[in-house]
Amino acid sequence: MFTTGRLTLNTELLDLPKELGKFVIVHELVHLLAPNHGKMFKCFMSAYLPDCEEREKRLQGYVS
C-alpha cells in the first residue's frame, strides 16, 4: 500500500550532517509506505536504516 502526496524538503537539511539528513529523507519517504509511526513504519525504518533510533536521538540535538 502506498499513500499519495507531495514531499517538500526544507533546504536547512543541507546544514545537517549527511547521515542525519539521510535519516530525515528516509523518514519522509517511508511515510509513503506507512502513513503513521506504527509498527510497520518502524520495521521499514529499521530495514532501510538499521541505526535509525540512534540517528533520531542525534537529530534531536539539532532541533530546537
MARVO-30460 format. One record per residue: x, y, z of N, C-alpha, C in turn. Coordinates in Angstrom, 2 decimals, padded with zeros to 5 digits. Layout:
BEGIN
+---------+---------+---------+---------+---------+---------+---------+---------+---------+
!      nx !      ny !      nz !     cax !     cay !     caz !      cx !      cy !      cz !
+---------+---------+---------+---------+---------+---------+---------+---------+---------+
!       X !       Y !       Z !       X !       Y !       Z !       X !       Y !       Z !
...
+---------+---------+---------+---------+---------+---------+---------+---------+---------+
END
This chain:
BEGIN
+---------+---------+---------+---------+---------+---------+---------+---------+---------+
!      nx !      ny !      nz !     cax !     cay !     caz !      cx !      cy !      cz !
+---------+---------+---------+---------+---------+---------+---------+---------+---------+
!  000.84 ! -001.17 !  000.00 !  000.00 !  000.00 !  000.00 !  000.89 !  001.25 !  000.00 !
!  000.60 !  002.12 ! -000.89 !  001.32 !  003.39 ! -000.96 !  000.33 !  004.52 ! -000.69 !
!  000.79 !  005.51 !  000.03 ! -000.04 !  006.70 !  000.17 !  000.39 !  007.68 ! -000.91 !
! -000.47 !  008.57 ! -001.25 ! -000.13 !  009.57 ! -002.25 !  000.11 !  010.89 ! -001.55 !
!  000.85 !  011.72 ! -002.16 !  001.11 !  013.01 ! -001.56 !  002.33 !  013.65 ! -002.18 !
!  002.72 !  014.75 ! -001.58 !  003.85 !  015.51 ! -002.07 !  004.84 !  015.68 ! -000.93 !
!  006.09 !  015.45 ! -001.23 !  007.14 !  015.69 ! -000.25 !  007.79 !  017.03 ! -000.56 !
!  007.90 !  017.85 !  000.47 !  008.61 !  019.11 !  000.36 !  009.67 !  019.09 !  001.43 !
!  010.91 !  019.18 !  001.03 !  012.02 !  019.12 !  001.98 !  012.60 !  020.50 !  002.17 !
!  012.87 !  020.83 !  003.42 !  013.44 !  022.12 !  003.78 !  014.92 !  022.14 !  003.39 !
!  015.36 !  023.22 !  002.82 !  016.76 !  023.34 !  002.41 !  017.71 !  023.34 !  003.61 !
!  017.19 !  023.57 !  004.81 !  018.02 !  023.51 !  006.02 !  018.56 !  022.10 !  006.27 !
!  017.99 !  021.11 !  005.60 !  018.53 !  019.74 !  005.67 !  019.98 !  019.72 !  005.22 !
!  020.33 !  020.62 !  004.34 !  021.70 !  020.67 !  003.83 !  022.69 !  021.08 !  004.90 !
!  022.20 !  021.70 !  005.98 !  023.07 !  022.13 !  007.07 !  023.34 !  021.01 !  008.08 !
!  022.57 !  019.94 !  007.99 !  022.76 !  018.81 !  008.91 !  023.91 !  017.92 !  008.44 !
!  024.49 !  017.17 !  009.37 !  025.44 !  016.13 !  008.93 !  024.71 !  015.19 !  007.96 !
!  025.44 !  014.70 !  006.99 !  024.85 !  013.90 !  005.91 !  024.00 !  012.75 !  006.43 !
!  024.47 !  012.03 !  007.47 !  023.73 !  010.86 !  007.96 !  022.41 !  011.26 !  008.62 !
!  022.33 !  012.48 !  009.16 !  021.07 !  012.94 !  009.75 !  020.11 !  013.44 !  008.69 !
!  020.64 !  014.10 !  007.67 !  019.81 !  014.49 !  006.54 !  019.21 !  013.27 !  005.86 !
!  020.01 !  012.24 !  005.72 !  019.52 !  011.00 !  005.12 !  018.41 !  010.40 !  005.97 !
!  018.56 !  010.45 !  007.29 !  017.51 !  009.94 !  008.18 !  016.20 !  010.66 !  007.92 !
!  016.24 !  011.99 !  007.83 !  015.01 !  012.77 !  007.62 !  014.37 !  012.41 !  006.28 !
!  015.17 !  012.30 !  005.25 !  014.64 !  011.98 !  003.92 !  014.04 !  010.58 !  003.90 !
!  014.75 !  009.60 !  004.46 !  014.21 !  008.23 !  004.51 !  012.93 !  008.21 !  005.34 !
!  012.92 !  008.92 !  006.46 !  011.74 !  009.01 !  007.32 !  010.52 !  009.48 !  006.51 !
!  010.71 !  010.54 !  005.75 !  009.60 !  011.08 !  004.96 !  009.19 !  010.13 !  003.84 !
!  010.15 !  009.50 !  003.20 !  009.82 !  008.54 !  002.13 !  009.09 !  007.32 !  002.68 !
!  009.46 !  006.86 !  003.87 !  008.78 !  005.71 !  004.47 !  007.32 !  006.04 !  004.76 !
!  007.01 !  007.32 !  004.99 !  005.61 !  007.69 !  005.17 !  004.77 !  007.41 !  003.93 !
!  005.39 !  007.26 !  002.78 !  004.64 !  006.87 !  001.59 !  004.21 !  005.41 !  001.67 !
!  004.91 !  004.62 !  002.48 !  004.57 !  003.21 !  002.68 !  003.71 !  003.00 !  003.92 !
!  003.95 !  003.78 !  004.94 !  003.23 !  003.67 !  006.20 !  002.96 !  005.08 !  006.71 !
!  001.69 !  005.51 !  006.69 !  001.38 !  006.91 !  006.98 !  001.55 !  007.34 !  008.44 !
!  001.66 !  006.40 !  009.36 !  001.83 !  006.79 !  010.76 !  003.14 !  006.23 !  011.30 !
!  003.40 !  006.39 !  012.59 !  004.64 !  005.91 !  013.19 !  004.44 !  004.58 !  013.91 !
!  003.59 !  003.75 !  013.37 !  003.28 !  002.46 !  013.97 !  004.36 !  001.41 !  013.71 !
!  003.99 !  000.17 !  014.00 !  004.91 ! -000.95 !  013.89 !  005.47 ! -001.12 !  012.47 !
!  004.61 ! -001.00 !  011.47 !  005.05 ! -001.16 !  010.08 !  006.07 ! -000.07 !  009.72 !
!  005.79 !  001.15 !  010.13 !  006.71 !  002.27 !  009.87 !  008.07 !  001.96 !  010.49 !
!  008.08 !  001.53 !  011.73 !  009.34 !  001.24 !  012.43 !  010.09 !  000.09 !  011.77 !
!  009.36 ! -000.89 !  011.26 !  010.01 ! -002.01 !  010.55 !  010.68 ! -001.53 !  009.27 !
!  009.99 ! -000.69 !  008.51 !  010.59 ! -000.14 !  007.29 !  011.81 !  000.71 !  007.61 !
!  011.69 !  001.56 !  008.63 !  012.83 !  002.42 !  009.01 !  014.04 !  001.56 !  009.38 !
!  013.82 !  000.54 !  010.18 !  014.92 ! -000.34 !  010.59 !  015.52 ! -001.09 !  009.41 !
!  014.68 ! -001.44 !  008.44 !  015.17 ! -002.15 !  007.26 !  016.07 ! -001.25 !  006.42 !
!  015.68 !  000.02 !  006.27 !  016.46 !  000.95 !  005.46 !  017.64 !  001.54 !  006.20 !
!  017.44 !  001.81 !  007.50 !  018.50 !  002.41 !  008.32 !  018.54 !  001.66 !  009.65 !
!  019.35 !  000.61 !  009.74 !  019.40 ! -000.18 !  010.97 !  019.71 !  000.64 !  012.23 !
!  020.39 !  001.76 !  012.07 !  020.72 !  002.61 !  013.21 !  019.79 !  003.82 !  013.32 !
!  018.56 !  003.67 !  012.83 !  017.64 !  004.81 !  012.78 !  017.34 !  005.40 !  014.15 !
!  017.24 !  004.58 !  015.18 !  016.94 !  005.11 !  016.51 !  018.08 !  006.00 !  017.02 !
!  019.30 !  005.58 !  016.77 !  020.46 !  006.38 !  017.19 !  020.50 !  007.69 !  016.40 !
!  020.21 !  007.62 !  015.11 !  020.20 !  008.84 !  014.29 !  019.10 !  009.80 !  014.76 !
!  017.96 !  009.24 !  015.11 !  016.86 !  010.09 !  015.57 !  017.25 !  010.81 !  016.87 !
!  017.91 !  010.12 !  017.76 !  018.36 !  010.76 !  019.00 !  019.36 !  011.87 !  018.71 !
!  020.27 !  011.62 !  017.78 !  021.27 !  012.64 !  017.42 !  020.59 !  013.84 !  016.78 !
!  019.55 !  013.59 !  015.97 !  018.84 !  014.67 !  015.30 !  018.19 !  015.60 !  016.32 !
!  017.73 !  015.07 !  017.43 !  017.08 !  015.90 !  018.45 !  018.01 !  017.01 !  018.96 !
!  019.31 !  016.79 !  018.91 !  020.26 !  017.82 !  019.29 !  020.31 !  019.01 !  018.34 !
!  019.78 !  018.83 !  017.13 !  019.76 !  019.89 !  016.13 !  018.43 !  020.61 !  016.06 !
!  017.42 !  020.02 !  016.67 !  016.07 !  020.59 !  016.62 !  015.85 !  021.41 !  017.88 !
!  015.40 !  022.65 !  017.69 !  015.18 !  023.50 !  018.87 !  013.84 !  023.25 !  019.50 !
+---------+---------+---------+---------+---------+---------+---------+---------+---------+
END
